[in-house]
Amino acid sequence: MDPTTRRWRLALFATMFVAGLAMASWVSRTPAVRDAVDASTAQMGLVLFGLSVGSITGVVASGGLVRRHGGRPVITAGVTLIAAGMAVVGLGVLLGVAGGVFAGLALFGAGMGLCEIALNIEGAALEAALGAPVLATLHGCFSLGTVAGALLGIALTAADFPVVAHLVIVAVATAAVCAWGARAVPAGTGKAQPDDRAPSWRDQLTVWRDHRLVLIALIILAMAFAEGSANDWLPLLMVDGHGTSATTGSLIFAGFATAMTVGRFAGAMVLRRVSRSAVVRFCALLAAVGLALVIVVDNTVVAGVGVVLWGLGASLAFPVSISAAGDHPDSAVRVSAVATAGYFAFLVGPPTLGFLGEHVGLRGAMVLVLVCVLAASFVTPALRTPGGEGPAIVPDDVPAYPSETRT
């Protein structure tokens, strides 16, 4: 591998790592942020809605921006928005203004959404240059970043380190990595040629006539909901629902992030031996068992075990389902269509669980997630490849996981 390609690969890995670090840094401090702005559970759901709105806006805009300008400027803009969003969240916490936190999360989410598509395009181009898989490791770097961010959040929460200083430091580190990495990413990756034709709205709507695709979208919706609900609510769920300290809540979130990381790195090996439909059915049932333990059992240790099962179960279902959606000559439009279902879960999930939690508590609100996951386990035969299915490896050129908007 020549030095230029090596720097390109390292820049992408580092960018994905700091994106995960930033996401987990925010999530690990949500109890402290909630207390600083004096928000109720329902109000916190609305605050988290800013992250969802920003994320889906960034995702929708990213593809067109990459086609127009190439991946490097879109990644740079995305990481800049992530850093700026964290700083604005810190300002909102400092002033005790929930609207400021909402605005910061909207910027943060937009940055994550922009990066998500652009990094995948860059990763696919790097794979072509190397002739070897890269994206699986790239997504693993995001998960490693979430583990590192969660552990950092645990340590700083235990030390009673100020939330504002924590978020600003991570924002500065994120911006520094971006400034270094942007120089190593080649210009023009993903930029459309003058005669390229973008998919029309009609192309994107007609794919929904395929009933199999609709079922795959339902699986993605349910499993993205399971993953996103943990990213949005898990520390608060442990603090409010199980009476743990903020430090313990962050520690349990770190367990979820670690389980996701292990599941993703181990996934390719499992999929060499087991069919996609069987893997996703097992994952959905595993996540359901984990959720049931968190909801029903009033014991912190058992809930922690449940969170690990929840993370393992949520780790593979989305990317494997995306792979199944690509079993078609018109794979780009189909994959984009079903991925939208995952982003919809992130859009409506935070406020829905917030409003439910206000009336029945966060543990009770998670019953909705449990029902969705169980429902998904019954329609996994839709993931079988038309004409028969054997063991399958998830392709390395599928879009990033939605927990990276944060996944």
C-alpha positions in Angstrom: 0.0 0.0 0.0 1.4 3.4 -1.0 1.8 6.2 1.6 -1.0 8.3 0.1 -3.6 5.4 0.3 -2.4 4.6 3.8 -3.0 8.1 5.0 -6.4 8.1 3.3 -7.4 4.9 5.1 -6.1 6.3 8.4 -8.0 9.5 8.0 -11.3 7.7 7.4 -10.8 5.4 10.3 -9.9 8.4 12.6 -12.9 10.4 11.4 -15.3 7.6 12.1 -13.7 7.0 15.5 -14.2 10.6 16.6 -17.7 10.6 15.3 -18.5 7.7 17.6 -16.6 9.4 20.4 -18.6 12.5 20.1 -21.9 10.6 20.0 -21.2 8.6 23.1 -19.8 11.7 24.9 -23.2 13.3 24.5 -25.2 10.3 25.4 -23.2 9.5 28.5 -24.0 13.0 29.9 -27.7 13.1 29.1 -28.7 12.8 32.8 -26.6 15.8 33.7 -27.9 17.8 30.7 -31.5 16.9 31.6 -30.9 18.2 35.2 -29.1 21.3 34.0 -32.1 22.4 31.8 -34.7 21.1 34.3 -36.5 19.1 31.7 -39.3 16.6 32.3 -39.2 13.2 30.4 -41.6 14.5 27.7 -39.6 17.7 27.4 -36.4 15.7 27.1 -38.0 13.8 24.3 -38.6 17.1 22.4 -35.0 18.1 23.0 -33.8 14.8 21.6 -36.0 15.4 18.6 -33.5 18.0 17.5 -30.9 15.3 17.0 -33.4 13.3 14.9 -34.4 16.3 12.7 -30.8 17.2 12.1 -29.8 13.6 11.3 -32.4 13.0 8.7 -31.8 16.4 7.2 -28.1 15.6 6.9 -28.7 12.2 5.4 -31.2 13.4 2.8 -28.9 16.3 1.8 -25.6 14.3 1.8 -26.0 12.2 -1.3 -26.8 15.2 -3.5 -23.9 17.2 -2.0 -21.4 14.4 -2.6 -22.6 14.1 -6.2 -22.1 17.9 -6.7 -18.9 18.5 -4.7 -17.3 15.2 -3.8 -16.9 13.4 -0.5 -14.1 15.5 1.1 -15.9 18.8 1.5 -19.1 17.1 2.7 -17.1 15.1 5.4 -15.3 18.3 6.4 -18.7 20.2 6.7 -20.2 17.3 8.6 -17.4 17.1 11.2 -17.4 20.9 11.6 -21.2 20.8 12.3 -20.6 17.9 14.9 -18.0 20.0 16.7 -20.1 23.2 16.5 -23.2 21.3 17.7 -21.4 20.0 20.8 -20.2 23.5 21.6 -23.8 24.9 21.3 -25.1 22.0 23.5 -22.5 23.0 26.0 -23.7 26.7 25.8 -27.3 25.6 26.3 -26.3 23.6 29.4 -24.3 26.6 30.7 -27.3 28.9 30.3 -29.8 26.3 31.4 -31.8 26.7 28.2 -33.4 23.6 26.7 -33.8 25.4 23.3 -30.1 25.8 23.1 -29.5 22.1 23.6 -32.1 21.4 20.9 -30.4 23.7 18.5 -27.0 22.2 19.3 -28.3 18.7 18.8 -29.9 19.7 15.4 -26.4 20.9 14.3 -24.8 17.8 15.7 -27.3 15.5 14.0 -27.0 17.3 10.6 -23.2 16.8 10.8 -23.6 13.1 11.6 -26.0 12.7 8.7 -23.7 14.4 6.3 -20.7 12.3 7.4 -22.7 9.0 7.3 -23.2 8.9 3.5 -20.0 10.6 2.5 -17.8 8.3 4.6 -19.4 5.3 3.1 -18.8 6.6 -0.4 -15.1 7.3 0.5 -14.8 3.8 2.1 -16.2 2.1 -1.0 -13.7 4.1 -3.2 -10.9 3.1 -0.9 -12.0 -0.6 -1.2 -11.8 -0.3 -5.0 -8.3 1.2 -4.7 -7.1 -1.5 -2.3 -9.1 -4.5 -3.7 -9.9 -5.5 -0.2 -12.8 -4.9 2.3 -12.6 -1.7 4.3 -16.1 -0.7 5.3 -16.6 -3.4 8.0 -13.6 -2.1 9.8 -14.6 1.5 9.2 -18.0 0.9 11.0 -16.1 -1.0 13.7 -14.1 2.2 14.3 -17.3 4.1 15.0 -18.4 1.5 17.5 -14.9 1.6 19.1 -15.4 5.4 19.3 -18.7 4.9 21.2 -17.0 2.6 23.7 -14.2 5.1 24.2 -16.7 8.0 24.5 -18.8 6.1 27.0 -15.8 5.2 29.2 -14.7 8.8 29.1 -18.1 9.9 30.1 -18.2 7.5 33.0 -14.8 8.7 34.3 -15.7 12.4 34.0 -19.2 11.8 35.5 -17.6 10.0 38.5 -15.2 12.9 38.9 -18.0 15.4 38.7 -16.3 17.1 35.8 -18.4 19.9 34.3 -20.5 18.9 31.4 -19.8 22.0 29.4 -16.0 21.6 29.6 -16.4 17.9 28.7 -18.4 18.6 25.5 -16.2 21.5 24.5 -13.0 19.5 24.8 -14.5 16.7 22.7 -15.6 19.3 20.1 -12.1 20.7 19.9 -10.6 17.2 19.5 -13.1 16.4 16.8 -12.3 19.5 14.9 -8.6 18.9 15.2 -8.9 15.4 13.7 -11.0 16.7 10.9 -8.4 19.4 10.1 -5.7 16.8 9.9 -7.7 14.1 8.1 -9.2 16.3 5.4 -5.8 16.8 3.8 -5.4 13.0 3.4 -8.7 12.5 1.7 -8.5 12.8 -2.1 -10.7 15.4 -3.9 -13.6 14.4 -6.1 -14.6 11.0 -4.7 -18.2 10.4 -5.5 -18.6 13.5 -7.6 -21.0 13.0 -10.5 -20.0 13.2 -14.1 -21.9 15.6 -16.4 -23.9 12.7 -18.0 -24.8 10.9 -14.8 -28.5 10.6 -14.1 -29.8 10.9 -10.5 -32.7 8.6 -9.5 -36.1 10.4 -9.9 -38.8 10.6 -7.3 -40.8 8.2 -9.4 -38.0 5.7 -9.4 -37.8 5.9 -5.6 -41.6 5.5 -5.1 -42.3 2.6 -7.5 -40.0 0.2 -5.6 -42.6 0.1 -2.8 -44.8 -2.1 -5.0 -42.6 -5.0 -4.0 -44.2 -6.6 -0.9 -40.9 -8.2 0.1 -39.2 -4.8 0.2 -42.0 -3.5 2.4 -41.4 -6.3 4.9 -37.7 -5.6 4.9 -38.4 -2.0 5.6 -40.5 -3.0 8.6 -37.7 -5.1 10.0 -35.3 -2.1 9.5 -37.8 0.2 11.2 -38.1 -2.0 14.2 -34.5 -2.8 14.7 -33.4 0.9 14.1 -36.0 1.8 16.8 -34.4 -0.7 19.2 -30.9 0.6 18.5 -31.9 4.3 18.6 -33.9 4.0 21.7 -30.8 2.9 23.6 -28.7 5.7 22.1 -31.3 8.3 23.1 -32.6 7.0 26.4 -30.4 4.3 28.0 -28.6 6.4 30.6 -31.8 8.1 31.6 -33.6 4.8 31.6 -31.2 3.4 34.1 -31.2 6.5 36.3 -35.0 7.1 36.3 -36.2 3.6 35.8 -33.8 1.6 37.9 -32.6 4.2 40.4 -28.9 4.0 39.5 -26.4 6.8 39.7 -25.5 8.8 36.6 -22.1 7.1 36.6 -23.7 3.6 36.6 -26.1 4.7 33.9 -23.1 5.7 31.7 -21.3 2.5 32.6 -24.3 0.4 31.4 -24.5 2.5 28.2 -20.8 1.6 27.7 -21.8 -2.1 28.0 -24.4 -1.6 25.2 -21.8 0.1 23.0 -19.3 -2.7 23.7 -21.9 -5.3 22.8 -22.7 -3.5 19.6 -19.0 -3.4 18.7 -18.5 -7.1 19.4 -21.6 -8.0 17.4 -20.5 -6.0 14.4 -16.9 -7.4 14.3 -18.1 -10.9 14.8 -21.0 -10.6 12.3 -19.1 -11.4 9.1 -17.8 -14.6 10.6 -21.3 -15.7 11.6 -22.8 -14.8 8.3 -20.4 -17.1 6.5 -22.1 -20.1 8.2 -25.7 -19.0 8.8 -28.4 -17.5 6.6 -29.4 -13.9 6.8 -33.0 -14.6 7.9 -31.8 -16.9 10.7 -29.3 -14.4 11.9 -31.8 -11.5 12.0 -34.5 -13.7 13.7 -32.0 -14.7 16.3 -30.8 -11.1 16.8 -34.4 -9.8 17.1 -35.3 -12.4 19.7 -32.0 -11.8 21.6 -32.8 -8.0 21.7 -36.3 -8.8 22.8 -35.0 -10.9 25.7 -32.7 -8.1 26.7 -35.4 -5.5 26.6 -37.7 -7.7 28.6 -35.1 -8.1 31.3 -34.6 -4.3 31.5 -38.3 -3.6 31.6 -39.5 -6.4 34.0 -36.7 -7.2 36.4 -36.1 -4.5 39.1 -32.4 -5.4 39.6 -29.5 -3.3 38.3 -27.3 -6.4 37.6 -30.0 -8.2 35.7 -30.8 -5.0 33.8 -27.1 -4.7 32.9 -27.1 -8.2 31.5 -30.3 -7.4 29.6 -28.6 -4.3 28.0 -25.7 -6.4 26.8 -28.2 -8.8 25.1 -30.1 -5.8 23.7 -26.9 -4.5 22.2 -25.8 -7.8 20.7 -29.3 -8.3 19.2 -29.4 -4.8 17.7 -25.9 -4.9 16.2 -26.5 -6.9 13.0 -30.1 -6.7 12.1 -30.0 -3.4 10.3 -27.0 -3.9 8.1 -28.1 -7.5 7.2 -31.5 -6.2 6.2 -29.9 -3.5 4.1 -27.9 -6.2 2.3 -31.1 -8.2 1.6 -32.7 -5.1 0.1 -29.8 -4.9 -2.4 -30.7 -8.3 -4.0 -32.0 -6.6 -7.1 -30.5 -4.9 -10.2 -31.9 -1.6 -9.0 -30.2 -1.9 -5.7 -29.2 1.7 -5.1 -32.8 3.0 -5.1 -34.1 0.0 -3.1 -31.4 0.4 -0.4 -32.0 4.1 -0.2 -35.8 3.5 0.2 -35.5 1.0 3.0 -32.8 2.9 4.8 -35.3 5.8 5.0 -37.4 3.6 7.3 -34.5 3.4 9.7 -34.1 7.1 9.7 -37.8 7.6 10.3 -37.4 5.5 13.4 -34.8 7.9 14.6 -37.0 10.9 13.8 -40.2 9.8 15.6 -38.6 7.6 18.3 -37.3 10.1 20.8 -40.5 12.2 21.2 -42.7 9.1 21.2 -40.8 7.4 24.0 -40.5 10.7 25.8 -44.3 11.3 25.8 -45.0 7.7 26.8 -42.3 7.8 29.5 -44.0 10.9 31.0 -47.1 8.8 31.7 -45.9 5.3 32.2 -42.2 5.8 33.0 -39.3 5.0 30.7 -39.4 1.3 31.5 -43.0 1.1 30.5 -42.3 3.1 27.4 -39.8 0.5 26.3 -42.6 -2.0 25.9 -43.4 -0.3 22.6 -39.8 -1.1 21.4 -40.1 -4.7 22.7 -43.4 -5.2 20.7 -41.8 -3.8 17.5 -38.8 -6.1 17.8 -40.9 -9.2 18.4 -43.0 -8.3 15.4 -39.9 -8.0 13.3 -38.8 -11.5 14.3 -42.0 -12.9 12.5 -41.2 -11.4 9.1 -37.6 -12.3 8.8 -38.3 -14.8 6.0 -38.5 -11.7 3.7 -34.7 -11.5 4.0 -34.2 -14.8 2.1 -32.6 -14.3 -1.3 -35.2 -14.9 -4.1 -34.6 -18.4 -5.4 -33.1 -19.7 -2.2 -30.7 -18.7 0.5 -27.6 -20.0 2.1 -25.0 -18.4 4.3 -24.3 -14.8 3.3 -21.7 -12.2 4.0 -23.0 -8.6 4.4 -21.6 -6.7 1.5 -19.0 -4.0 2.4 -20.6 -1.4 0.2 -23.9 -0.9 2.1 -24.7 2.4 3.8 -23.6 3.1 7.3 -25.6 1.9 10.3 -28.2 4.4 11.5 -26.9 4.2 15.2 -24.0 6.3 13.6 -26.2 9.3 13.4 -26.3 8.5 16.4 -25.9 5.5 15.1 
